[in-house]
Amino acid sequence: MKTTPFTEKHIALGAKMHEFAGYNMPIEYSGILDEHHTVCQSVGVFDVSHMGEFWVKGPHALEFIQQVTSNNAAVLTPGKVQYTCFPNETGGIVDDLLVYFYEPDKYMLVVNAANIEKDWNWCVAHNTVGAELENSSDRIAQLAVQGPKAIDTLQKLTSLNLSEIPYYTFRVGGFAGVPNVIISNTGYTGAGGFELYFYPQDADRIWDAIFEAGAEYGIKPVGLGARDTLRLEMGFCLYGNDIDDTTSPLEAGLGWITKFVDGKNFTNRQALEKQKAEGVTRRLVGFEMIDRGIPRHGYALTDGEGNVIGHVTSGTMSPTRKIGIGLGYVQIAFAKPDTEIYLDNRGRRLKAKVVKPPFRHM
């Protein structure tokens, strides 16, 4: 298994470790519930160094990004971040990712850990315009510091005014005595906070400084278990569960990152445009349990007569609401909020209703 610059720290802190995307990663420390509530109420730190980072440079950088991603990167200005996806040629999604406009003719793509090799090969194969591509995934470490006390914790360590960095915007500057750290107002928890990108050799210094600065707020390390419950309470898609090579961005409710603007001829645009005009036959929806039960990935969703209308893609017991919540694809006739549906829990039919995420309101 691969390691991150923080693997030894996780083990020393007693984290429950497990393989994820080829990396030895912490699943939990003090427990998923405790870590979840820490992020919602105070501040928690996630090691996300397993994520992938590709640089796209040169005079054809924007042209390349416009060809391979669904969103309109032409609207970005330096210091802005954009959520987008790589559409494939058959109507599905290669991956979802973030695009950072670092400076003119220089962008950073942040991709999912499990898809680094797949995404890199996709980018190389579709680079028909001569953009300069560089896979820096092994040369960049990343921490996500999330929660309402994240800004107070991090502000102690930088002269940049973090309150002046809007959502989906970043700055580059000194942090904990380390130069050229990317400080990005992004995250996957819905609890606010920042993601930090830096060289692996500075990892220990930055980790120690953050935990010292956050001690007064009860800062804790957080594993992938709580990362999943936090993102699910917000209704954020997880690649491999809620979106994949077979799910269209329009089916997944990602029409807002699929821009059919003039001059942007991205992969499979014509087919996706046709799908938008004709409408989709299924839709990714949020649902919450009325009967007691926990939805799990792969469980069938049915109508009142027991006819299968879809399936669960993500599900859990909500730490905040204390009820079962989930995401799943259903036939379009059952996609409206407040529609009654049923979860097939190993032969037991449990009542649920369709709701519009987020499930947690901060």
Backbone torsions as a table, in degrees:
resi	resn	phi	psi	omega
1	MET	NA	147.0	175.1
2	LYS	-76.2	159.6	176.8
3	THR	-122.9	164.4	171.5
4	THR	-108.4	171.0	177.6
5	PRO	-62.7	-10.8	-176.3
6	PHE	-107.8	2.7	-174.1
7	THR	-56.1	-45.1	-179.3
8	GLU	-63.8	-34.8	177.3
9	LYS	-65.5	-43.1	179.4
10	HIS	-58.7	-45.8	-178.3
11	ILE	-64.8	-42.8	180.0
12	ALA	-63.8	-29.2	179.9
13	LEU	-84.9	1.0	176.5
14	GLY	81.7	22.2	-179.6
15	ALA	-64.8	146.7	171.2
16	LYS	-80.9	113.1	-172.7
17	MET	-99.8	149.1	177.9
18	HIS	-157.8	156.4	178.2
19	GLU	-69.9	132.7	173.0
20	PHE	-144.7	121.4	179.4
21	ALA	54.3	33.3	178.4
22	GLY	86.3	-1.9	-178.7
23	TYR	-108.6	150.9	172.7
24	ASN	-86.0	102.0	-169.6
25	MET	-119.5	152.2	176.6
26	PRO	-76.9	127.1	176.9
27	ILE	-89.5	-41.9	176.3
28	GLU	-159.3	159.2	176.5
29	TYR	-116.7	-76.9	-178.0
30	SER	-87.9	-5.9	-177.5
31	GLY	122.5	143.1	-174.7
32	ILE	-59.5	-44.6	-179.0
33	LEU	-62.1	-46.7	-179.5
34	ASP	-62.4	-43.3	-179.1
35	GLU	-67.7	-39.4	177.3
36	HIS	-58.1	-50.3	-178.1
37	HIS	-68.0	-32.1	176.4
38	THR	-60.0	-43.8	-179.8
39	VAL	-68.1	-40.7	-179.5
40	CYS	-67.7	-32.6	-171.7
41	GLN	-105.9	-22.4	-173.8
42	SER	-141.2	-101.8	-179.3
43	VAL	-159.1	135.2	177.1
44	GLY	-133.5	157.0	-176.5
45	VAL	-120.9	126.1	177.5
46	PHE	-109.2	133.7	169.1
47	ASP	-83.8	111.0	178.3
48	VAL	-119.8	32.2	-179.8
49	SER	-68.4	-11.3	178.8
50	HIS	-77.1	-13.1	178.8
51	MET	-63.8	157.6	-178.5
52	GLY	-99.9	145.9	177.3
53	GLU	-131.4	124.3	175.5
54	PHE	-117.8	133.5	171.2
55	TRP	-91.5	138.9	173.9
56	VAL	-123.2	117.9	-171.6
57	LYS	-130.4	167.9	173.3
58	GLY	97.1	173.5	-175.0
59	PRO	-63.9	-16.6	-179.2
60	HIS	-105.6	13.4	-176.2
61	ALA	-60.9	-49.7	-178.7
62	LEU	-65.5	-40.1	179.1
63	GLU	-58.4	-42.5	178.3
64	PHE	-62.7	-48.1	-178.2
65	ILE	-62.2	-38.2	178.0
66	GLN	-64.1	-31.2	-179.7
67	GLN	-76.1	-36.1	-171.3
68	VAL	-100.8	-12.7	-178.9
69	THR	-114.7	158.2	-174.6
70	SER	-85.3	-30.4	-177.5
71	ASN	-80.7	168.1	-177.5
72	ASN	-95.4	94.9	-177.6
73	ALA	-72.3	-10.9	180.0
74	ALA	-66.3	-19.2	-179.2
75	VAL	-83.4	-9.9	-177.7
76	LEU	-71.2	147.0	170.5
77	THR	-120.5	159.5	-178.4
78	PRO	-53.1	132.7	-178.5
79	GLY	95.3	-0.3	-179.9
80	LYS	-102.1	152.1	178.9
81	VAL	-121.0	146.1	-179.6
82	GLN	-135.3	134.8	172.8
83	TYR	-86.4	136.0	-175.0
84	THR	-158.0	-174.7	174.9
85	CYS	-145.7	160.5	170.0
86	PHE	-92.7	107.4	173.6
87	PRO	-73.5	147.1	173.9
88	ASN	-96.8	-176.2	-173.1
89	GLU	-85.8	-1.6	-177.0
90	THR	-118.3	17.0	175.9
91	GLY	97.3	-5.1	-180.0
92	GLY	-99.3	-163.8	-175.1
93	ILE	-124.0	125.7	175.4
94	VAL	-70.3	-42.9	178.8
95	ASP	-172.4	158.9	166.7
96	ASP	-103.1	152.3	-170.8
97	LEU	-158.2	171.3	172.0
98	LEU	-111.1	140.3	173.4
99	VAL	-110.2	122.4	176.3
100	TYR	-104.3	122.4	174.6
101	PHE	-87.6	96.1	-173.0
102	TYR	-73.7	-51.1	176.7
103	GLU	-164.0	168.7	-179.4
104	PRO	-51.5	131.4	-180.0
105	ASP	66.2	23.4	177.6
106	LYS	-148.9	118.7	-179.1
107	TYR	-129.0	154.1	172.2
108	MET	-119.1	129.4	174.9
109	LEU	-103.0	128.1	178.7
110	VAL	-110.3	115.5	-172.7
111	VAL	-116.4	166.4	-178.7
112	ASN	-70.6	143.1	-175.6
113	ALA	-56.7	-41.9	-176.6
114	ALA	-69.4	-15.6	-174.1
115	ASN	-112.4	11.7	-173.8
116	ILE	-56.0	-53.2	-177.4
117	GLU	-65.1	-44.1	178.8
118	LYS	-59.6	-46.5	-178.8
119	ASP	-67.1	-40.8	179.9
120	TRP	-61.8	-46.5	178.9
121	ASN	-62.1	-38.2	178.7
122	TRP	-63.7	-46.1	-179.5
123	CYS	-63.1	-45.2	-179.8
124	VAL	-61.8	-44.7	-177.5
125	ALA	-66.6	-28.5	-176.6
126	HIS	-103.7	12.4	177.8
127	ASN	-86.6	78.4	-177.5
128	THR	-91.4	-0.9	-174.8
129	VAL	-109.1	-1.1	176.7
130	GLY	81.6	28.3	174.1
131	ALA	-69.8	151.4	176.5
132	GLU	-86.7	119.0	-178.3
133	LEU	-111.9	138.7	179.3
134	GLU	-140.9	122.6	178.3
135	ASN	-89.2	105.3	-177.7
136	SER	-106.6	20.0	-173.9
137	SER	-56.7	-36.6	-178.7
138	ASP	-85.6	-3.2	-176.2
139	ARG	-114.5	10.0	178.4
140	ILE	-132.1	129.2	173.8
141	ALA	-102.6	157.2	-176.8
142	GLN	-147.3	136.0	171.4
143	LEU	-123.1	141.7	172.3
144	ALA	-109.6	118.0	179.5
145	VAL	-108.2	108.4	-166.7
146	GLN	-124.3	147.6	176.8
147	GLY	126.7	166.3	-176.5
148	PRO	-63.6	-22.4	178.4
149	LYS	-98.0	8.4	179.9
150	ALA	-62.6	-43.3	-176.2
151	ILE	-66.3	-38.7	178.6
152	ASP	-66.6	-37.7	178.6
153	THR	-64.6	-50.8	-172.4
154	LEU	-75.4	-28.8	-177.6
155	GLN	-62.0	-26.2	177.7
156	LYS	-64.6	-18.7	-168.7
157	LEU	-109.8	3.1	-179.3
158	THR	-146.6	151.5	176.0
159	SER	-87.0	-11.1	174.6
160	LEU	-66.6	139.7	178.6
161	ASN	-83.2	102.5	-174.1
162	LEU	-66.6	-27.2	179.0
163	SER	-69.6	-12.1	178.2
164	GLU	-98.5	10.8	175.6
165	ILE	-105.1	100.5	-177.0
166	PRO	-67.1	167.4	176.6
167	TYR	-55.8	137.5	-178.4
168	TYR	59.8	39.3	174.4
169	THR	-136.4	153.5	179.2
170	PHE	-139.3	161.8	172.9
171	ARG	-132.6	159.4	176.3
172	VAL	-118.7	128.0	-178.9
173	GLY	-173.0	-172.2	-179.8
174	GLY	-73.8	140.7	178.8
175	PHE	-147.9	123.4	-178.9
176	ALA	53.4	35.6	179.7
177	GLY	79.8	4.6	-179.8
178	VAL	-104.8	126.5	-179.4
179	PRO	-78.5	160.0	170.1
180	ASN	58.2	41.0	173.3
181	VAL	-87.4	132.6	174.1
182	ILE	-82.1	120.6	179.4
183	ILE	-113.8	111.0	-168.5
184	SER	-119.3	126.4	178.1
185	ASN	-81.7	71.7	179.6
186	THR	-140.3	172.2	178.4
187	GLY	167.9	173.9	-170.9
188	TYR	-124.0	23.6	-173.0
189	THR	-118.2	-20.9	-174.6
190	GLY	75.7	5.3	-177.0
191	ALA	-104.0	5.4	-177.9
192	GLY	80.9	166.4	179.3
193	GLY	129.1	-167.8	-172.4
194	PHE	-135.5	154.5	171.1
195	GLU	-114.1	135.6	-175.4
196	LEU	-116.0	132.9	177.9
197	TYR	-118.4	133.6	-175.3
198	PHE	-160.7	172.2	179.8
199	TYR	-75.4	144.0	-178.3
200	PRO	-56.0	-31.1	-178.0
201	GLN	-67.3	-16.5	178.8
202	ASP	-97.4	5.3	-171.5
203	ALA	-60.8	-50.4	-177.2
204	ASP	-60.6	-44.5	-178.2
205	ARG	-61.2	-43.9	-177.8
206	ILE	-70.2	-44.8	178.6
207	TRP	-57.2	-50.5	-177.5
208	ASP	-62.0	-40.2	-179.2
209	ALA	-65.6	-40.7	-179.5
210	ILE	-64.7	-44.2	-177.7
211	PHE	-70.0	-31.5	175.2
212	GLU	-68.6	-42.9	-178.3
213	ALA	-67.7	-31.1	-176.8
214	GLY	-94.4	1.9	-176.1
215	ALA	-56.7	-40.0	-177.4
216	GLU	-67.6	-17.3	-179.6
217	TYR	-102.0	6.1	-179.4
218	GLY	73.2	34.4	-178.4
219	ILE	-57.3	143.0	178.5
220	LYS	-139.5	151.0	169.9
221	PRO	-73.8	146.0	-176.0
222	VAL	-129.3	139.2	-177.5
223	GLY	-97.2	-176.3	-176.2
224	LEU	-70.3	-22.2	178.7
225	GLY	-62.5	-51.3	178.9
226	ALA	-71.3	-29.8	175.3
227	ARG	-58.0	-39.0	-178.9
228	ASP	-71.9	-43.3	-179.7
229	THR	-67.6	-35.2	178.7
230	LEU	-65.6	-45.9	-177.9
231	ARG	-69.5	-33.4	-179.1
232	LEU	-70.2	-38.0	175.9
233	GLU	-61.6	-24.9	177.0
234	MET	-90.3	-8.7	-178.1
235	GLY	77.3	21.3	178.6
236	PHE	-78.0	137.3	-179.5
237	CYS	-71.5	143.3	172.3
238	LEU	-113.7	123.6	-179.8
239	TYR	-65.2	136.8	-177.8
240	GLY	96.5	-21.6	174.3
241	ASN	-108.0	-65.5	-171.7
242	ASP	-93.5	-24.0	175.2
243	ILE	-136.6	147.9	178.6
244	ASP	-164.9	-164.9	-176.5
245	ASP	-65.6	-13.0	-176.9
246	THR	-108.2	-4.6	-176.8
247	THR	-106.0	128.9	178.1
248	SER	-76.8	145.9	176.1
249	PRO	-59.7	-29.2	179.5
250	LEU	-72.9	-38.4	175.2
251	GLU	-64.2	-34.6	-176.3
252	ALA	-82.7	5.4	-178.9
253	GLY	74.8	21.8	-179.3
254	LEU	-105.5	29.1	174.7
255	GLY	-60.3	-27.6	-178.7
256	TRP	-69.7	-15.2	174.2
257	ILE	-109.9	15.5	-179.7
258	THR	-118.5	96.8	-169.3
259	LYS	-106.7	115.8	179.8
260	PHE	-94.2	64.3	-177.7
261	VAL	-92.8	157.8	-179.5
262	ASP	-59.8	137.0	174.6
263	GLY	83.3	-1.2	179.7
264	LYS	-108.4	95.2	-176.4
265	ASN	-101.1	74.5	-175.9
266	PHE	-82.8	166.3	-177.6
267	THR	-51.7	126.8	173.9
268	ASN	65.5	21.2	-178.4
269	ARG	-55.8	-45.1	-174.2
270	GLN	-59.4	-45.4	-178.4
271	ALA	-67.8	-38.4	179.5
272	LEU	-70.3	-34.7	176.7
273	GLU	-64.4	-40.6	177.8
274	LYS	-63.9	-42.0	179.0
275	GLN	-63.1	-38.6	178.4
276	LYS	-64.4	-42.1	-178.4
277	ALA	-67.4	-40.1	-175.6
278	GLU	-86.9	-21.2	-178.2
279	GLY	91.6	152.4	-179.5
280	VAL	-90.4	158.6	179.7
281	THR	-97.5	-14.0	176.5
282	ARG	-141.5	161.6	-176.3
283	ARG	-146.5	141.7	172.5
284	LEU	-77.0	124.5	-178.7
285	VAL	-127.0	159.7	167.8
286	GLY	-93.0	149.1	174.9
287	PHE	-147.4	153.0	175.4
288	GLU	-126.2	147.5	-176.6
289	MET	-75.8	137.1	169.5
290	ILE	-93.6	-49.2	171.2
291	ASP	-76.4	158.8	-179.9
292	ARG	-74.6	127.7	179.4
293	GLY	169.2	158.1	-179.1
294	ILE	-115.7	116.9	177.0
295	PRO	-70.0	143.8	178.3
296	ARG	-129.6	152.7	179.6
297	HIS	-52.0	128.7	177.3
298	GLY	95.6	-15.7	177.9
299	TYR	-62.4	144.4	177.8
300	ALA	-76.8	147.6	170.6
301	LEU	-111.7	136.6	-174.9
302	THR	-130.2	168.7	171.0
303	ASP	-88.4	-173.2	-176.8
304	GLY	-65.4	-20.8	179.6
305	GLU	-93.5	-1.5	179.5
306	GLY	92.7	4.9	176.6
307	ASN	-75.2	132.5	-179.2
308	VAL	-69.0	126.5	-179.6
309	ILE	-117.2	-4.0	-178.7
310	GLY	169.7	-163.2	-179.1
311	HIS	-151.9	156.6	179.2
312	VAL	-78.9	135.9	175.1
313	THR	-105.4	-34.2	176.2
314	SER	-144.5	142.3	177.2
315	GLY	-159.5	154.2	178.7
316	THR	-165.6	173.4	167.2
317	MET	-88.4	117.7	-177.0
318	SER	-64.2	119.0	177.9
319	PRO	-62.2	-28.9	-177.9
320	THR	-84.5	-45.0	-174.7
321	ARG	-91.6	-19.9	-178.5
322	LYS	63.4	30.5	173.7
323	ILE	-132.9	162.1	176.0
324	GLY	-71.5	133.8	177.4
325	ILE	-132.4	157.7	179.7
326	GLY	-164.3	169.4	169.5
327	LEU	-120.2	148.4	177.7
328	GLY	-168.9	159.8	175.8
329	TYR	-90.4	132.7	176.3
330	VAL	-133.1	158.0	173.5
331	GLN	-56.4	146.3	-170.6
332	ILE	-58.9	-28.9	-179.8
333	ALA	-65.8	-17.6	-177.7
334	PHE	-109.4	13.1	-171.0
335	ALA	-90.6	-8.1	-177.6
336	LYS	-74.4	142.3	175.8
337	PRO	-54.9	145.3	-179.2
338	ASP	76.9	1.2	175.3
339	THR	-68.8	133.1	179.3
340	GLU	-81.8	127.7	175.9
341	ILE	-133.2	174.5	-178.1
342	TYR	-131.3	144.0	175.7
343	LEU	-99.0	127.3	175.7
344	ASP	-89.7	99.0	-178.7
345	ASN	-99.3	86.5	-179.7
346	ARG	49.6	49.3	176.3
347	GLY	96.6	-17.3	176.7
348	ARG	-93.1	126.9	179.7
349	ARG	-93.5	117.3	-176.2
350	LEU	-114.5	134.0	-175.2
351	LYS	-76.0	141.3	176.8
352	ALA	-144.6	171.7	173.6
353	LYS	-139.1	148.6	179.4
354	VAL	-74.4	132.7	177.5
355	VAL	-135.2	161.5	177.4
356	LYS	-94.6	117.0	177.2
357	PRO	-61.3	161.0	9.9
358	PRO	-79.1	155.2	176.0
359	PHE	-82.4	-22.8	-179.6
360	ARG	-112.5	133.5	177.5
361	HIS	-113.0	112.4	-174.7
362	MET	-73.7	NA	NA
